[in-house]
Amino acid sequence: MRTPQYAPMPGELIKDKVTGATGVYMETWCGRVYLRPARGGVEMRCKPENVLPAPGKLRGPQHP
């Protein structure tokens, strides 16, 4: 039996288990998950099967 794939919600803190990158989930588009660093910056992308929920919570304003 196959385990269901994790599906994050927009704004959720997630982690790419391949690169170790942590960021805020933005969207899934064309088969890729897009996440942005919690303090802002350039979006990163990864494969949906490599996404895990990240420990911790977002705090305060996310942009300086």
N, CA and C atoms as a LAMMPS dump frame, in Angstrom:
ITEM: TIMESTEP
0
ITEM: NUMBER OF ATOMS
192
ITEM: BOX BOUNDS ff ff ff
-5.0000000000000000e+02 5.0000000000000000e+02
-5.0000000000000000e+02 5.0000000000000000e+02
-5.0000000000000000e+02 5.0000000000000000e+02
ITEM: ATOMS id mol type element x y z
1 1 1 N 0.838 -1.187 0
2 1 2 C 0 0 0
3 1 3 C 0.882 1.25 0
4 2 1 N 0.51 2.217 -0.78
5 2 2 C 1.296 3.432 -0.943
6 2 3 C 0.885 4.481 0.092
7 3 1 N 1.873 5.15 0.694
8 3 2 C 1.612 6.206 1.662
9 3 3 C 1.204 7.479 0.926
10 4 1 N 0.134 8.156 1.38
11 4 2 C -0.266 9.398 0.712
12 4 3 C 0.829 10.459 0.816
13 5 1 N 0.949 11.249 -0.216
14 5 2 C 1.952 12.321 -0.269
15 5 3 C 1.515 13.481 0.619
16 6 1 N 2.442 14.068 1.348
17 6 2 C 2.163 15.219 2.208
18 6 3 C 1.77 16.415 1.345
19 7 1 N 0.701 17.102 1.709
20 7 2 C 0.216 18.261 0.952
21 7 3 C 0.153 19.476 1.878
22 8 1 N 1.146 20.371 1.807
23 8 2 C 1.156 21.543 2.689
24 8 3 C 0.095 22.576 2.306
25 9 1 N -0.205 23.44 3.261
26 9 2 C -1.137 24.548 3.045
27 9 3 C -0.326 25.807 2.772
28 10 1 N -0.832 26.737 1.948
29 10 2 C -0.11 27.994 1.7
30 10 3 C 0.224 28.707 3.013
31 11 1 N 1.466 29.172 3.112
32 11 2 C 1.934 29.855 4.313
33 11 3 C 2.549 28.937 5.355
34 12 1 N 2.463 27.633 5.141
35 12 2 C 3.01 26.659 6.091
36 12 3 C 4.525 26.547 5.941
37 13 1 N 5.208 26.343 7.057
38 13 2 C 6.653 26.153 7.05
39 13 3 C 6.951 24.711 6.65
40 14 1 N 7.755 24.541 5.587
41 14 2 C 8.067 23.201 5.085
42 14 3 C 9.573 23.039 4.884
43 15 1 N 9.978 21.792 4.667
44 15 2 C 11.392 21.482 4.483
45 15 3 C 11.569 20.567 3.285
46 16 1 N 12.606 20.832 2.489
47 16 2 C 13.001 19.954 1.386
48 16 3 C 13.959 18.936 1.982
49 17 1 N 13.555 17.669 2.04
50 17 2 C 14.388 16.658 2.692
51 17 3 C 15.659 16.333 1.915
52 18 1 N 15.747 16.727 0.655
53 18 2 C 16.955 16.477 -0.139
54 18 3 C 18.029 17.53 0.15
55 19 1 N 17.646 18.811 0.094
56 19 2 C 18.624 19.892 0.288
57 19 3 C 18.691 20.386 1.727
58 20 1 N 17.649 20.098 2.506
59 20 2 C 17.589 20.603 3.879
60 20 3 C 17.052 22.021 3.961
61 21 1 N 16.694 22.613 2.808
62 21 2 C 16.174 23.984 2.789
63 21 3 C 14.817 24.037 3.48
64 22 1 N 14.621 25.077 4.288
65 22 2 C 13.355 25.306 4.968
66 22 3 C 12.778 26.609 4.464
67 23 1 N 11.473 26.636 4.25
68 23 2 C 10.838 27.857 3.779
69 23 3 C 9.332 27.787 3.89
70 24 1 N 8.69 28.832 3.462
71 24 2 C 7.237 28.946 3.499
72 24 3 C 6.667 28.428 2.185
73 25 1 N 5.71 27.524 2.287
74 25 2 C 5.075 26.969 1.089
75 25 3 C 4.29 28.065 0.373
76 26 1 N 4.541 28.21 -0.926
77 26 2 C 3.845 29.2 -1.74
78 26 3 C 2.773 28.542 -2.604
79 27 1 N 3.183 27.544 -3.394
80 27 2 C 2.24 26.868 -4.291
81 27 3 C 2.899 25.638 -4.902
82 28 1 N 2.062 24.82 -5.532
83 28 2 C 2.544 23.717 -6.361
84 28 3 C 2.102 24.053 -7.778
85 29 1 N 3.06 24.05 -8.7
86 29 2 C 2.778 24.425 -10.076
87 29 3 C 3.652 23.601 -11.004
88 30 1 N 3.049 23.041 -12.022
89 30 2 C 3.765 22.229 -13.024
90 30 3 C 4.601 21.124 -12.387
91 31 1 N 4.052 20.487 -11.359
92 31 2 C 4.734 19.355 -10.742
93 31 3 C 5.864 19.712 -9.802
94 32 1 N 5.993 20.966 -9.414
95 32 2 C 7.044 21.397 -8.478
96 32 3 C 6.414 22.179 -7.332
97 33 1 N 7.004 22.028 -6.153
98 33 2 C 6.59 22.778 -4.971
99 33 3 C 7.489 24.007 -4.877
100 34 1 N 6.885 25.162 -4.635
101 34 2 C 7.646 26.412 -4.504
102 34 3 C 7.601 26.873 -3.061
103 35 1 N 8.777 27.146 -2.505
104 35 2 C 8.885 27.656 -1.153
105 35 3 C 9.807 28.863 -1.146
106 36 1 N 9.55 29.753 -0.217
107 36 2 C 10.323 30.996 -0.107
108 36 3 C 10.921 31.049 1.295
109 37 1 N 12.171 31.516 1.437
110 37 2 C 12.751 31.645 2.77
111 37 3 C 11.817 32.449 3.683
112 38 1 N 11.721 32.069 4.946
113 38 2 C 10.786 32.686 5.887
114 38 3 C 10.99 34.19 6.032
115 39 1 N 12.194 34.677 5.888
116 39 2 C 12.469 36.115 6.009
117 39 3 C 12.465 36.827 4.664
118 40 1 N 11.981 36.151 3.626
119 40 2 C 11.92 36.747 2.294
120 40 3 C 13.09 36.316 1.442
121 41 1 N 12.967 36.5 0.176
122 41 2 C 14.028 36.127 -0.748
123 41 3 C 13.479 35.416 -1.968
124 42 1 N 14.37 34.831 -2.709
125 42 2 C 14.03 34.167 -3.962
126 42 3 C 13.405 32.801 -3.687
127 43 1 N 12.321 32.501 -4.413
128 43 2 C 11.673 31.202 -4.267
129 43 3 C 12.612 30.077 -4.695
130 44 1 N 12.449 28.947 -4.012
131 44 2 C 13.164 27.719 -4.362
132 44 3 C 12.095 26.724 -4.806
133 45 1 N 12.503 25.705 -5.494
134 45 2 C 11.541 24.683 -5.885
135 45 3 C 12.103 23.303 -5.576
136 46 1 N 11.194 22.366 -5.393
137 46 2 C 11.589 20.983 -5.138
138 46 3 C 10.463 20.061 -5.599
139 47 1 N 10.733 18.791 -5.594
140 47 2 C 9.736 17.801 -5.981
141 47 3 C 8.764 17.589 -4.813
142 48 1 N 7.482 17.417 -5.11
143 48 2 C 6.496 17.229 -4.047
144 48 3 C 6.807 16.062 -3.112
145 49 1 N 7.4 15.002 -3.631
146 49 2 C 7.7 13.84 -2.78
147 49 3 C 8.837 14.106 -1.789
148 50 1 N 9.54 15.233 -1.946
149 50 2 C 10.645 15.574 -1.04
150 50 3 C 10.247 16.573 0.044
151 51 1 N 8.959 16.917 0.131
152 51 2 C 8.496 17.923 1.091
153 51 3 C 8.052 17.28 2.399
154 52 1 N 8.503 17.88 3.496
155 52 2 C 8.113 17.464 4.841
156 52 3 C 7.669 18.69 5.626
157 53 1 N 6.811 18.511 6.645
158 53 2 C 6.512 19.652 7.501
159 53 3 C 7.784 20.015 8.275
160 54 1 N 8.053 21.297 8.421
161 54 2 C 9.249 21.743 9.147
162 54 3 C 8.887 22 10.598
163 55 1 N 9.801 21.662 11.501
164 55 2 C 9.532 21.969 12.913
165 55 3 C 9.58 23.483 13.124
166 56 1 N 8.839 23.965 14.102
167 56 2 C 8.853 25.385 14.415
168 56 3 C 7.657 26.103 13.833
169 57 1 N 7.558 27.375 14.181
170 57 2 C 6.464 28.212 13.699
171 57 3 C 7.025 29.527 13.214
172 58 1 N 6.295 30.161 12.331
173 58 2 C 6.685 31.484 11.847
174 58 3 C 6.329 32.505 12.915
175 59 1 N 7.189 33.499 13.109
176 59 2 C 6.951 34.522 14.112
177 59 3 C 7.036 35.914 13.522
178 60 1 N 6.084 36.765 13.863
179 60 2 C 6.132 38.179 13.508
180 60 3 C 6.156 38.42 12.017
181 61 1 N 6.421 39.682 11.634
182 61 2 C 6.486 40.024 10.211
183 61 3 C 7.598 39.242 9.526
184 62 1 N 7.323 38.808 8.319
185 62 2 C 8.285 37.983 7.598
186 62 3 C 9.218 38.781 6.712
187 63 1 N 8.99 40.075 6.592
188 63 2 C 9.858 40.916 5.774
189 63 3 C 10.355 42.089 6.602
190 64 1 N 11.658 42.378 6.51
191 64 2 C 12.213 43.477 7.313
192 64 3 C 11.606 44.818 6.966
